[in-house]
């Protein structure tokens, strides 16, 4: 499921409202609502290698946790493949 491993942010339900008509300030008679579609707003999740409870784990976290200092990133470990 699409949930942030740190803050628990998850998808939520909302509406996409479709309009027609010209705005009153532009000389029209105003905007009219044509239809309201239900939609899902998804969190912006990214994979990151973090240190969680002493172990290095690859988890999905939201970008707000990534930008803040809530996530402790694991140090970079170069690959062991011969060059």
C-alpha positions in Angstrom: 0.0 0.0 0.0 1.1 3.6 -0.6 2.0 4.7 2.9 5.0 6.7 4.2 7.1 4.5 6.5 7.8 7.5 8.8 4.7 9.7 9.1 2.0 7.3 7.8 0.8 9.7 5.1 -1.5 7.7 2.8 -3.9 8.4 -0.2 -7.1 10.3 0.5 -10.3 10.8 -1.5 -11.3 14.1 -3.0 -13.1 15.6 -6.0 -12.1 16.9 -9.4 -14.5 19.6 -10.4 -15.0 20.4 -14.1 -16.1 24.0 -15.0 -17.4 25.7 -18.1 -18.0 29.3 -18.9 -16.1 32.6 -18.7 -15.3 34.3 -15.5 -17.4 37.4 -14.5 -14.4 39.6 -14.2 -13.5 38.7 -17.9 -17.0 39.8 -19.1 -18.8 36.4 -18.9 -21.8 35.2 -16.9 -19.7 33.2 -14.5 -18.3 29.7 -14.1 -20.7 26.7 -14.0 -19.9 23.3 -12.5 -20.4 20.6 -15.2 -19.4 17.5 -13.3 -17.8 16.4 -10.0 -15.6 13.2 -10.3 -14.3 11.4 -7.3 -10.5 11.0 -7.4 -7.6 9.9 -5.2 -4.8 12.2 -4.1 -1.7 10.1 -3.7 1.3 11.0 -1.5 4.6 11.7 -3.3 6.6 8.6 -2.1 10.2 8.0 -2.9 12.5 5.0 -2.2 15.2 5.8 0.3 17.8 3.9 2.2 17.4 4.8 5.9 18.7 3.7 9.2 15.6 2.5 11.1 16.1 1.1 14.7 19.7 0.4 14.1 19.4 -1.5 10.8 19.7 -0.2 7.2 16.4 -0.6 5.3 15.1 0.5 1.9 11.7 2.0 2.5 9.2 4.4 0.8 8.9 7.8 2.5 7.1 11.0 1.4 9.1 13.9 0.2 8.1 16.1 3.2 9.9 13.6 5.4 12.8 13.4 3.0 13.2 17.2 3.0 13.0 17.5 6.7 15.4 15.8 9.1 12.9 13.1 10.2 14.7 10.6 8.0 18.3 9.5 8.8 19.9 8.4 5.6 22.2 5.5 5.5 25.8 6.3 4.4 26.6 5.5 0.8 28.1 2.1 0.3 29.9 1.7 -3.1 29.3 -1.5 -5.0 31.7 -4.4 -4.8 31.8 -5.0 -8.5 35.3 -4.9 -10.0 35.9 -1.9 -12.2 
